[in-house]
Amino acid sequence: MRTFKSLSAVVLSSALLLASLSMTAQAQNTAATATPIQFTKGQVSTVISGKLLPKQDAQWYQFKATAGQFALINITLLAGTSETANVGVLYMPDGSYDGNKGGIVYQGCLPKTGTYKLKMGRNLMATHGKTAGYRTEVIIFPEYASRELCN
């Protein structure tokens, strides 16, 4: 009986590891085709909006930033959609991430210089698989304006 329990634990651990690796690979593949978020000269804020189709779980965006810049990312409703894609996750250049559901999903000083990826997704527990919209404001202060907030 003891051998069976040990074998079951090994099989379960292996299955969980494979599932995790598969999800990571899918996220990296999707993130590789991320839509650039661009700011015009002097602009610190931009709005991205979109819709996730019924079988689509997420949309990816990316932007470049410098360590120590203050950022705020806020999700609001998109008019005319029956569901809201209200999950935002910010992936840092080093692979770490931070995010939340609805409202302000990230607020703080960016830790690394490089390309950041923003995943806009649906809350699978709170949506019903219909078209889900999002309106996301991305604010990134320039370095000089971030110093006082980030030091």
C-alpha positions, -999 to 999 in steps of 0.1 A, spaced: 0 0 0 28 24 8 44 19 -26 11 27 -43 8 60 -24 44 69 -32 38 60 -69 6 80 -70 23 110 -55 51 108 -81 25 105 -110 5 134 -96 36 156 -92 47 148 -127 13 156 -142 12 189 -123 47 198 -135 38 190 -171 6 210 -169 26 240 -155 52 237 -182 26 236 -209 8 266 -195 41 285 -193 50 276 -229 15 287 -241 19 320 -223 53 326 -238 41 318 -273 11 341 -269 33 368 -253 57 366 -283 30 381 -305 21 410 -281 7 442 -295 30 472 -288 17 499 -265 32 532 -278 33 566 -262 38 597 -283 65 622 -272 55 639 -239 25 615 -234 24 596 -200 -10 579 -204 -26 559 -231 -58 538 -233 -60 503 -249 -93 487 -254 -104 455 -269 -127 425 -268 -120 388 -261 -140 365 -283 -160 337 -267 -132 311 -269 -103 336 -263 -89 338 -228 -64 367 -231 -49 394 -252 -12 405 -248 4 439 -250 40 451 -245 59 483 -238 95 493 -230 103 510 -197 132 518 -174 138 506 -139 124 531 -114 97 545 -136 63 547 -118 35 529 -135 -2 526 -130 -25 502 -149 -63 505 -144 -90 483 -160 -125 497 -165 -156 485 -183 -159 487 -221 -193 500 -231 -213 477 -253 -200 444 -241 -219 419 -219 -189 408 -200 -157 424 -188 -122 411 -192 -111 423 -158 -78 405 -151 -46 422 -157 -11 407 -152 21 426 -158 51 404 -167 85 420 -159 115 416 -181 130 391 -156 99 368 -159 84 378 -125 48 391 -126 22 411 -107 -15 417 -113 -50 417 -100 -87 415 -109 -104 447 -118 -97 483 -111 -60 491 -105 -41 459 -114 -6 474 -110 6 505 -92 43 509 -84 78 515 -95 90 492 -123 118 470 -111 138 464 -143 148 480 -176 134 462 -206 102 450 -223 72 445 -201 42 424 -212 7 430 -201 -19 402 -203 -55 413 -204 -77 383 -196 -111 372 -184 -119 359 -150 -129 324 -159 -149 320 -126 -169 352 -132 -177 351 -169 -199 330 -190 -178 326 -222 -194 355 -241 -175 384 -257 -157 402 -229 -145 438 -233 -119 459 -215 -107 495 -214 -73 498 -198 -55 529 -190 -17 526 -189 2 554 -172 40 555 -171 57 585 -156 90 596 -171 122 589 -151 125 625 -137 88 625 -125 92 590 -110 122 598 -88 103 612 -59 78 584 -59 103 556 -64 132 566 -41 
